[in-house]
Amino acid sequence: MAEVSTAERGVFVAELPAALELRRPDFAWSRPGLTMAGSGTAELREGASLLSVLRSLEHGASLPGAPGPWFGAAAFDAAPGPAWAGFPALTFRLPALISWTAGGRHFAAAFGANAEQRVAEAQRAQLSALPRPSMVRFVAQPGERERWAALVDRALSEIRAGRLRKVVLARAVDLESDQPLDAHALLHSLQARQPTGRNFLLRGEGDGFFIGATPELLCSVEGDRVQTMALAGSAPLGQEAKLRGSAKDLREHQEVVAHIVSRLRPISRELHVPDGPELMTLPNVLHLRTPIEARLAPGRTAADVAAALHPTPAVSGAPQAAALRFLAEHEGLDRGLYAGLIGWAGPGRAELAVALRCALIRGRRARLFVGAGIVEGSEASAEWDETELKAR
């Protein structure tokens, strides 16, 4: 184990000969080129303002050249309901122990007392073999499809009246297993099935886990360089031409592009937007995606970007204020962290994703969250089929 840095008191960082697989980590994050996991809490930052919490991390503990080291999430709205007990609306944690692999090199770091000793102990207690993910069954929700159709019809009425241009409706799909679900085994399964996405796990303060494999980046910030994307418009695999030519999906997509541009322009000195969307192909669905890049104006940071973009119209709608009011009054779903943001941040850097294709797990039960954008031309049956496709 070769020491890299112990410049900060109470911090030990080491490059390892092989990846450190933490036993039952409290958070995990992976995407092409980076995997990371952490356990314990050395420091906690919570609050009501995403901007202020993320700004506080810019002056917190750092690991130069490393991801984070703060990991956290922010809910879709300010007050998650009882189903989300143990998951604060906004929290970022500095892990007591963190491991990561990037560029083929493996590292570990520990914060606080006995930091070096805890890295050595973690190496000796490598991850044991995970059980296979459990077999699960759908829990019937009588009347759910009728309720969905009525909600879509109500949204279309608002759109025809000119009060909305788009609203993103979501629903939950409940699953049950004959034995407690192992969130860590499920995460490994997601990583194998969705290697090109951003896979995540977050342990709550009680018995809950929030896991997912999201295709949507909220923002990646390195210094003054920003990458983000508009992701809206979906179709089953094999329908590339239909998706590219769908007026309904193109309208839905352009709403997201316009919103992101309007939010980034005031805080950027450069902004680059392609002329049209490209296709993103996932294992079971196609999306329209427009990658967007920016250079931040002097004095602006990742905190400004995240606060400007969260939540995006891809998970709320447009006009955004009207869409959020409609969801609060009519959707009837406790979204919690679903459609919020999740990821890591630190001084001068951040990588935050929109929490989609995700599930809340407690014991033998899992609740999956899926959504669909409603615009002029949407049909309740087709949007239901889209949510079923995503739930797979």
N, C-alpha and C positions, 0 to 999 in steps of 0.2 A: 504494500500500500504506500504510494508515493505522495507525500504531502505537497499540496499546491500552494496553500496560503493559510496562515493563521494571523493575518494582520489585525483582525478585530478580536478583541478580548472576548472569550466565550464562544468563538466560532472556529470550527475545524473543517477544512475542505480537503478532500483527497481524490486523486485519480486512482481508479481501481483497475486491476487486470481483467475483470469480468463484471458483467452487470450485477448490481445488487438488487435482488428481488425481495422487497419488504414483505413481511408477513402481515396480511390483513391491513393494508394502508388505509388511512383516513381520507386520502384523496389520491386520485390518479388522473393522468392526462397523457394522451398519445396522439400523434399524427405523423405523417411521413417525415422522417429526419429527427424526431424527438419523442422520447418517452420519459415520463417523470412520475414520481410517487412520493408521498410524504406521510409521516405519522406524528401524532402528538401536536401540541401547541406551545410554542415558545412565547408568542405574543399574538394579541387579537386586536383587530380594528373593526368597530361597528359604528353605525350611525344611520341617520335618515337621509343623508345627501350622498349620492354616488360621487359627485364631483369632489366633495371634501374628503371622503374616505380615500379615494384614489390619489388625491393630492398628498394626503398624509403618508402614503406609501413611498412617494418620491423622496422622502427624507428619512425613511425607515431603513431597516437592515437590507444589505445588498450582497450579491455574489457576482462580481464583475464577470461578464461573459457567460453567465449561467441564466437559465430561465427563472423568472420570478425574482425573489423566492417566496412571494406572497401568493396564496391561492384562495379563491373565494367565488362568491356568487351574489347576484342581486335578483330579487323576485321581479315578476312582471309588473306587479302593483305593490303598493306600500304595505299591505296587511294580509299576508298569507293566512288562511283559515286553519281550523283545528287539525285537518288532515296533514298539515305540514308542521306539526309540533316538533320542535327540535331543530328546525331550519329557520334561522332568522331571516328577515327580509333583505338584509344587506350585511355581509360579513366577509372579511379577508383575514386569513391566518398565516402567521409565520410558523412553519412546521418545526418541531424540535429536531426532526431527522428527515432528510430529503435525499433522494437518489435520482439521477437522470443519466440518460444516454443520448449523445448528440454527435453526429459526424463519426460514428463508429468508436467513440471514446466513452468511457464509463466513469461517473463521478458520484461522490456522496458528500454530504455536508451535515453538520449538526450544530445547533445553537444552544447556548446555555451551559450549565455546569457539566463537567465530565464529557464534553463533546467528543473528544477523540475516542474515549472508551465506548461510547454508544455506537459509533460507527463500526468499531471492531466487533462489538457484540452482535450488531445486525448482520455482519458478514458470516458469523458463526451460525446464526439462526435464519438461514435462507428459507424462502417460501417453500412450504411443503406442497405436495401434489394437491391440486384443487379437485374437488369432486366434479363430476359432470353436471351441467345445468339440469335442473329438474324438469320433468314433463309437467306441463301446465294445461289447464282448460279454461275456456272463456266462461265468465260469469254472466249469465243472461241478464239483460237490462230491459224488461218489458216496456214497450212504448218508446224506446230510444230512437228508432228510425222515424217514427211519426213526430216526435219532439224536434228532431233535427230538421225535418221538412218544414215544420211550422216556423222554426227559427230562421231558416234560409228565406222563406217567403216574407217574413217580417223585414229582414235585411234588404231584400229586393224592393220592397215597398218604400223603404227609406231612400234607396238609390234612385228609384223612379221619381220620388218627390224632390230630388236634388239636395237632400240633406247629407248624403254620403256618396262617395264615388267608389269606395271599396271598404269592406270590413272583413277581417279574418276571424272566422268562427272556429272554435275548437271543441272537441269532445274527448271523453275519457273512455278507455276500454279496460275493464277489470279482468284480471287473471287470477287463478288460484291453483296452488300446487298441493300435493298430498304430503309434502314435507317442507320445512323452512327453506326458502329460496336463498341461495348463496350468491350475494351480489358480486363478490370477487370472481367467482366462476363465470357468472354472466358477463362480466366485463371482459374476461379473457376470450369468451366466445364472440363478443362484439368486435374485439380487436382483430380476430381472425376473419370475421365475415365482412368487416367494414374498414379495411386497412388504409383507405385513402381519406377517411373522415377524421374528425376530432372526437375521440372517445374519452369519456370522463366518468369519474366516480367521486361522489362526495358523501361522507358519512355525516348523519345528523347527530344531535346531542343525545338522542335516545337510541331506539332500535332501527331507525330508518336509514335508508340509502337512496341516493338520487343518482341514477346512471343514465348514460345515453351515448349516441353516436351521431353527432350533429353534422350536417353538411354546410352549415352557414357560419361564416366568419363575421363577427361584428367589427372587429378591427385588430390589426397587428401593427404595432408602433415600435419603431427603432429610431430613437433620437427624434428628428423632425420628419421622418419618412412614415407614411401611413398607407396601409393596404386595407381595403374593405371590399364588399361586394353587395350587389343587389341580387337576391335569389327569390324568384317568384315565378309561378307558372310551372305546371307539372303534367306529366303524361306517363302511361305505362311504357316499359321498354318496347322497342320496335316501332314506336309512333313518332320518330324524329321529325319527319316531314310535316305531320299533322301539328305537332307542337310549334314548329317554326312558323307555320302559317296561321296559327290560331289567333284571331283578332282579340278574343276574350283574354287569353293568356298574355298576349303582348301588352294589352292595356293594363292588366294587373301588374306586369313587370315594370312598365314605364312609371307607374305611380311610385314604386320603390326607388327607382333610379332618381327621379326628380326630387324625392324627399331627401335622400342621402346627399345629393349635390347641394340642395338648399341649406342643409345643416353644416356641411363641411366648408362651403365657400367663405363664410365669415371668419373662420379660424385658420384658413389656409392661404399660402402665397402662390401655390401652384395646384392645379387640379386637372387630372387626366381621366377622361371618360370615353370608352370606345363608342363607335357609332351604333352598334347594335349588340344584342346578347349572343352568347355562345351557349352550347349545350353542355350540361353537366350530367354525366351518366353514373348512376349509382347501381348497386346490385339489383334493385327491384323497381327503380323509378328514374325518370328523366326530369331535369329541371332546366329552366332558362336562367342563365347567370351572366351578369355584367361585372367584371372586375374593375375596381375604381382605385386610383392611386392619388395621393396628395402629398404636398410638402407643407408642414405646419408654419404658420406665421410665428415670428419671434415671441417667446414667452408662453406659447401654447404647448400643451403636453398631452400624453395619452389620456389623462383625466378629462381634458376638454373634449377629446374625440368621443370617448365612451359616453359622457354625459349628453353630448349632442345627438348621438345616434340611438341611444336606448330609450324606449323600445322603437324598433323600426316599423314601417308600414307593412313589412312582410309578416308581422305577427299581430298587428293592430288594425291598420286601415288608413283611409284618407277621406276627408281631412282628419288628421289624427285625433284632435280633441273630440270631435263628434263621434269618431269610431270608438274611442275609449269610453265615452259616455254610453254608447249603445251596448257595448260588451258588459259594462257594469250593471246595466239595467235589465238586460235580456239573456245573456249567455248562460248564467246560472252555473258556472264552473269555477271551482277554486283552483286557479291556475298555479298559484304558488311560484315555484322556481321555473316551471315550464314557461317557455317563451321569454324568460329573463336572460341574464347574461351569466356566463361561467368562464373561468380561466385563471390566468396568472398575471401578475403585475409586479413592478419594482421600479427603482430609479431609472428613468429614461427608456423603459421598455414595457411592453404589455402585449399579451395575446389573449383576446376575449372572443368568445363565440356566443351565438344565440342558442339557448338550451332547447333544442328540438330533438325529435326521435328519441324520446326519453321516457323513463319510468320511475315512479316512486315505489320503493319496495319496503314492506314491513312483514316480517315473518313469512307466512305462506301466501301472502297477497301481493300483487303488483298492479299498479295503475299506470297504464300507458296513456300518453297524451298525443293527440294528432289534430291537425287543423287544415283548413282550406280557405283560400281567399275568395270572397264573393264580390263579383262585379256585375255590371250589366251583361246579360247573356248567360249568367250562371244558371244551372239547373240543380235542384236539390238532390236528385238521384245520382247525377254525375259527381257532385261534390261528396256525397256519401261514399261512393266507390273510391274516390281519391283518398279519403281518410282511411278506408279499409286497406288500401294498397300500402299506405304509409305505416299502418299498424303492423303489417307483416314483419 
